[in-house]
Amino acid sequence: MSRHISQKNNGIGHQPLGLEPVLSEDAYTYGLRSDGGTHGVVHTKPHIVDLILDLAGYCPERNLSALRLLEPSCGEGAFLIHAVERLLKSSKLFKVSSKDLSAAILAFDIDTEHVAESRRKVADLVCQHGVSQDEAVRLAEEWVRQGDFLLGADPGRFDVVVGNPPYIRIEEFSAELQAEYRSRYSTLYDRADLYVAFIERSLRLLNQKGILSFICADRWTLNKYGAPLRRFITDTFHVSTYIDLHQASPFESEVIAYPSIFVIGREDLHSKTLVAKMKSASKEECLSLGKYSREDGDSVEGVQIAFYDSWFIGEDPWVLSSPGQLSVLRDLESKFPLIEDDPYTYIRIGVATGNDSIFIVPKGVEIEADRLVPLVMREDMIDGKVINNFRFIINTFEIDKGVIDLQDYPKLMKYFELHESALKKRHVAKKSEKNWFRTIDRVYPEMVKRPKLLIPDIAGSNEAVFESGHFLPHHNLYYIFSESWDLEVLGGLLSSRVALFFVWSYAVKMRGGYLRFQAQYLRRIRVPSMKSLSGSLQNDIRTAFRQRDFQRLDDLAMRAYGIEELPQFDFVDTRK
């Protein structure tokens, strides 16, 4: 099952490692809603589950009674039931008594209702295979345990680990529980999702020949918080298979998630890594891929397949483009510096408030003028120009000091008092009750007058816009300022397909072909130094940027980078 976490205040029914005071305040169950919320359960499609078990080698033709399988968060049993079915078929084939299957499977879930439902389904299935009711119930209770997988005692080592770990940001938990998780799992870095810890612990529980086969959101393979997990894997394990499901539908209902399937083991079972991209993840595609032979190179309709001779090193993002695309990317990276290697060029994100409907106000509002800072939002960028819609953000900070004293601003104090209840509900207000009215980010009015390039967060392609120095950017915009670059020349390069190729290679690909243009991906762009560009080339780039002539900018960028062509890559060209 695919899951987020929904909070409950009913305790968790177990007291692992003496942590009851912490856990009783943060009990949770796993479940992902189709709208990205935190209630209900969404099931992985049965043929996807079968593919994951196939990739792990958990097939009834083997003597599965001799193996130990782990499902670290079983929910209502989507993976578990398929694994039990295979185990029972194998036990008949190898003439193994049900009494000897107690240690073959171990599944966890923190929710008592999920555990009860999984046990019921397991017992019913075992009975269908001719086992007595008492024996079936005994096996179900042995196989399915209630408890927090991340905080429980060592359950031993396993030959196979399968499933779909829960998705939720670590900061959603209490400070005490966050600290406990972080103290146990070194890969929980920055704003990591909880699935990172599930992957780390599951890998640590593999025996020497063990295999982990998960379906999971894949942001960790590229972004900042996934770096420690990537290093942990590449230093100790081998990735044998990676399947991109971005364009596919692996769940029974639509969910906001960008999943992949990955198979990881301690031993290098194959000299190369199979990388596949599914078109629909249909039953037919899954059956074909599950039977795919590395030796004879059978083709699989609807699935793009490539082999990587070597995997990535250390914390390097897993750039899962074609070998040809990756070769060009590595060549460009070897020749040109990162955009922020220039010590006078900076990439930043705009200001976040915690409640835009209160902190962003129109012209004429009854608030002291020196508390209002001109703001630009994405919708103010039209045809490459910034339109002044007279929006202002309230500045709750003094320059070179801390949060303002509201007593010094009676008009602002009156305005905030009207919205006090909504403002105090924000996380930032709960952290500092005295400064309940502050914005999440500090506002820097001095940034208004800086010329800058504005880049929207989510877009089909790069849409850099020059802003000559009149506004502070909103948090749905990233911005670049520089003391060494002519920003219109830099903006021209950043608006080209060459710059887009860098972002496309590293960024999370969203459905519909859109990309996240976050700072961590923008910082992956490499550019030639401005000094290396002739005066005439600079002038041509500047002119094409002003005219928003993107085809011309693509050609000029190729000259600037000294390349004749780029490999094809899919993107939605929204530049205008």
N, C-alpha and C positions, 0 to 999 in steps of 0.2 A: 504494500500500500504506500501511497505517497502521503506525507503528513507534515502539517505544521503542528504547533502546540497550542492547546487552549488551556487557559488557567482554570484551576478549580481550588476551592478552599475547603476541601473535605479530607485532607490528609492523604497519605499514599498507602497506608496499610502495612508498611514495613519500616524497619529502622536500621538501614545499612550503616555499618561502621560508626555508630553513635552519632549520626547526623540528624536525628529527628527534629530538633528545634529549628534547624534551617529548612529542612525539606517540607515540614508540615505547613510552612507558609508559602511554599512554591510548588505544591503538587501540580502535576500536569498530565494531560493525555495527549496522544499524538493523533492529529487529523488535519487534512488540508481541504479547504473549501474551494469551489470552482472560481470564486471571485477573489481568491487570495486571502480570505479571512481565516478564522481559526476555530471552526466548528465542523463536525461531521467527518466522514471518512470517504476517501476516493480510492477505488481499487485499481491496481495494476491489471491490465488485460491478461487473461489466462495464457495466451500464446507468448506474451512478453515474459511472463514468469517461467514458462517452459524453456524459452531461449536462454534465460539467465542460468537456469539449472543445467541446461545442456553445455553452456560455456564453462561451467564449473566442473564438468565431468560427472555430475551427479545423475547417472543414468542407470536404469534397472538392470542393464546387462552386466553391471559390476556388482560385486558383493558389497552392497551398501551397509550391511550390518557391521562390516569391519571398519567403517568410517564413522567420524563424528561430525554432524552438521549443526551449525549455529545460525539462528535467526535472531538478531539482537533487538528488534522491535517489531513483533509479529502482528500487532493490531488484531484484526478479526480473522487472521489466518490465511491471507491471500497466497503467500509463498508457502506457508507451513503445510497446507492441505496438499499441494502439489508434491512437496518433498515427501510427505508421509505416504502418498499413493505410490510414489516410485520406490520407497523403502519396502513397502509391503509386497509389491510385485517382485522385487529383488529377493526378498526373504523366501518367497515361494520357489523361485527359480533355483536358489542355492540351498533350499531345504533348511532354513534357519527358523527356529521356534520363536513365536512372539515373545516368550519369556526372556529371550536373549537380545531383545531390541531396546531395552531401557536406556542404554547409554548412547544410542545412535543419533538422537536428536535432542537439542536443547534450544528452547525459544523463550524470549523474555518480552514482557510488556509491563509498563508501570500502571496501567489502568485495570482495575479489577473486573470491570465489565468486559473489556476486550479479552482478558485471560479466560473468563468464564465462557464466552462465546467460542473462542478458539478451542478450548477443551471439549466443548460440546460437539463441535464439528469434527474434531479429531476422533473422539470416541465413536461417533456415528460411522465414520469412514472405516475405522478399524473393525467395527462389528460387521460391516458389509463384506469384509474379507474373511468371515467365518470365525472371528475371535469372540470369546464370551464377553458379556457386558461388563462384568467385574474386571476382567483383564484389560478391556478397552479403556475403562475409566482409569485404571492404574497407570497405563501407558500415557494417557492424556495428561495426567497429573505429573508424571515424571518428566514429560517432554516440555510442558508449558509452565513457566514460572512467573510469578508476579514479583516485580522488583525493578529498580532503576539499574539498567545495564551498565551505566557509566560509573556508578558508585558501589556496586555489589562486589562481593568477594571474587577471587580468581576462580573461574569455572573450569580451568584446565585448557588444553590445547585442542584445536579442531583441524579437520582435513578440509572442510568446506564451510564458508560463511556466505550467506546469500541474504538478499532483502533490499529494502529501501529505507534508509535512516531518516529520522524526522528533520524537517527544515524549520529553523527559527533562529533569529539573531540572538547571540549570547546575552546582549544587554537587556533582553526582555525579562531576565530573571533577577531576583534580589541580589544585592551586592554580596551577601554571604554565599549564596549558591554559585554565583559567578566565580568568586574567589576559589571555592572548592573545586569547581570544574577546571579552572585554569591551573590550579596547583597540581592537578593530576595529569593534565593533557597539554604537553608542550606545544602542540600545533594549534591550540586555541589562541590565535593572534588577532589583535585589533578587533574589528567588528565581525568576527567569524560566525558562521552558522553552526548550530549544534551538531549537524551531521559531520563536521570536521572531527569532533571528538569520537563519534561513532566509528568513523573510518579508522582513526588511529588505534582505538582499542581493539577493533576487530582484526586489524592487521597484526597487532602484537600477539593475538591469541592463535594465530596460524601455527601449525607445526611446520617442520622443515619442508614438507612437500604440499603444504596447504594452499588452497585457492580461495580468494575472495571474489565474488561476482555480485556487484551492486548495480542498481539503477538509482541515480541520484542527480540532483541539480548540479550543474557543472561550473558554476561561477568560480569555484576555488581553483580550477585548472588554469585560469588566466589572471585573476585579480590579486590585489595586494594581500588580503587576509589568507589566501591559500598558499602563500610562499613557503611557510614552514612545513605544511603538509606535503607539498611537492618535493621538498628536500628530503623529508623523512622517507617518502616512497622511493625516490630515485637513489638514495644512499643505501637502501636496505633490500628493496624488492625489485621485481621485474613486472612491467606492464605488458601483458601478452596480447590483449585485445582492447580496443576502444571504439565504441559505437556512438556516433552523433545522432541524437533523436530530435534535434531542434525543429525540423519540419514535419515530424511525425506526431502521432497521437497515441502514446503508450498507455494512457489511463482511460478508465471507463467513461469519464466525463471531462469536459474542458477544464484545465487548471492553468494558473499562471506560473509556469515553471519551465525551465529549459534543461531537460534531462539528458543524461548520457548513460550508457552501460559501460562499465570498465571491469576488466578481469586482471587481478594482480596476484602474484605468488612470490614465494621466497626464492624459488629456483627458476632459472632461465630455461623454460621448456621449449622455446622456439628461438631461433637466431634473430628473427624479425618480429616486429609488432604489427598486427593486423589492425588497420584503421578503416572503419566503414562509416558510411553516411546513409541512413535509411530515408527513403522518400515518403513512406506512409506507415512503416512498422506494421504492415498487414500480416495476417497469419502466414500467407504464402512467403513473404519476404523473410519472416523469422524462421520458418521451416528450412528454407534454402540456405540462409546464413548459418543456421545451427549445424547443417550438414556440410558446410563449405570445406573443401579440402585445400590445405596449404600447399600440398605437393603438386596436384595436377592443375591448379589455377582455374577451377571451374568458375564460370561467371554466375552472378546472382542478379536476376532482373529486378530493377528498382532499387538496387543498392550499389553505391559507389565504393569500391574497395581499393586500398593502397597498402603497401608494406613499407614500414620505416626500418631502415637498416640498423638504426640506433635510436634510443629514446633521448629525452632531454636530460640535462645535467643540473643538479642542485635545485635552486629556486626558479630556474628559467620557466616562464609560462609555457604551457603545452599548446603550441601553435599548430593546430591540426588542419592545415591546408594541404594541398597536394605536394608531393615531393618537388615538383617544378616550381611552385609558388614559394615553397620554403627555401629553395636554393637561391632564388632571386632576392628574397628578403634577407638572407644571411649575407649575400654579396653586398647589398646596399648598406647593411649594418656595419660591414667591415671597412667601408670607405668613408662614411659620413658620421659626424658626432650627433649625439642626442640634442634636441632643441635646448634643453636646460644645461647642457655642458657649457654653454655660454654663460658666464657668471653674471651677466647683466640682463638676462632674459628670464621671465618668470611666468609660470602657469598657476592660476588660482581659480577658485570657485566663488560664485557670488554669495551674497549674505542670506542666511536662513533665519526666519523669525520665530517659528513655532505656531504662528497663527497669522497668516497673511491678511485675512479679512479685517484684522484689527490694526496691525502694524503698517499696512500699506494704505495710504490715505490720499484723497484728491486735493487739488489746489483749493484754497479757501477754508480749510478745516480750522477750527478754533484751537490751535496748538501754537505754542511759542515757535516763531520762525526758525530760530537757531537749533531747534530739535528736528527739523525736517531736512532730509537729504534727497536730492533728485534721484529717481530710480528708473532703470531700464529693465523691462521684462522681455521675454521671447516674443510675445505678440506685438511688441513695439518695433520689431525688425521686419521691414517690408521692402522687398526687392533690393536688398543689399544696403538699405539705409535705415537709420534709427529715427523713428517718429517720436516727437515729444508729446506724450499723452498726459503730461503733468501729473505723474505719479510721484509720491514721496514715501520714503521709509522713515519711521520714527527712530531717532537715534537715542538710545537709553544710556549712552556712555559719554563721559567727558574725555576730551583728547588728552592722552598721556596720563589718564587717571582711571578710576574704576567706574562703577555704575553711578549714575546721577543720584542726587538727593531730590526726591519728588517734591519736597517742600519748596524747593527753589523754582518750581515750574507749576504754578497753580492751575493753569489751563490744561496742561498735560495730565496733572494729577486728577482733575475732574474727569477728563476723557477716560483715563485708565480705570477709575472707580466705576464707571458705567459698564466696563467689561471685566471687572475684577474676577468674577466667578469663572469665566472662560479662560482667562490668563492663568489662574492658579491651578487649573487642571493639567497644564503642560508639564512634561517631565522636568524641564529646566527650572520651572518654578518650585517644584517639589524638592529639588536639590538645594535651593536657596530661598527659603521662605521670606527672608528680608527683601530680596530683590526679585519678587514674584513677577514684576512687570518688565524685566529685561528681555531682550531678544536672545535667541539661541547663540548666534554669532555676534561678535563685536562689530559695530559699524565703524568704518574708517572713512570719514568724510574727505580726507586728503586724497583718496583714490579717485574721487570724482574728476578732478582736473587732469588726470593722467590719460593721454591717448592710449587706446587699447583695442585689441581684436576680440570680438565677442563670438562665441561658438555655442550653439544650443546643445543641451545634454543629449537628447534623443533625436536622431535624424536619420534619413536614408543615406545621406552623403554629407561631406564637409561643407558647411555654410558659414565661413568666416566673414564677419562684417566689421568694418573699421568704425570706431567711435572716437571722435576727435578730443573728447575730454569734457563731458557735460553731465555724466551720470555714473551712479554706482550700480553694478550688475546685481540682479536678483539671483537666487540660488539655482534656478533652472538654466543658468548660463555659466559657462566657463570663460575666463578671459586671460589674455596674454598681454603683458606690457614689457617693454624692452628699452634699454638705454643705448644699445649698440645697433639695433636693426631699424631701417626704415620700415615701419609697420605695414605700409601698403605693399611693399615688396615681399615681406614675410607673409602677409595675408594672401598674396597671390600664390605663393608656393603651398601654403596650407590649404588652399582651395582647390588644389590639383588632385588628379587621380593618384599621383605618386604618394602624396601625403596620406590620402585616403587608404592606400594599400597598406601602410603601416598600421593605421587604426583598425582596418578590417582584419588584419592578421591577428591582432591581439584582443580586440574587443569582443564582448559577449554579443552573439548574433541573436536578435530578437525576431519573433515571428513577423512576417511581412517585409523582411529584408532590412529592418531598421537596426541601427547600431547605438551603443552608448558611447558618447564622446566624453567620457570622464577624464579627469586629470591624469589618472594612472595610465590611460591609453594614449592621451595626447603626448605624454612625456616619452612615449615610445617612438615618436616621429623623429626622424633624423633629417637634418637639413645641411646643405653646403654652407660654408661661412659666407657672409655678405661680401667680404673682400674678394672671394674667389669668383664672384659674378662680375662680368664686365659692365661698364656704365650703360652701354646700349641695351644689354640684356635686362638690367635692373629697370631701366626706363620702360621697356616693352612689357615686363611683368606688371609694373605699377599701372600702366595704361590699361592693360587687359583686366586687371583687378577692378579698376574704377568703372570699366564698361561692363563688368560681370560677364566677360567673354570666356566661359569656362573651357570651351574647346581650345581656344588659343592658349589659355593658362596651362592646359594639359601638355600642349606641345612645347611651350617655353620651359615648363618644369622638367621635361625629359632632357632638354638641352642643359639645364642647370645641373642635373644629376649625371649627365654624360651617358645616358642610356637610350637605346633605340626603340625598345618596346617593353611593356609590362605583361606578365601573364594575365590571362583573363580571370576575373573574380566577380562574383555576383553581388550587386548592390543596387539600391533604388536611387537613381540619380535625381535628387530633389533640388539640386543647385539652381538658383535663379536670382 
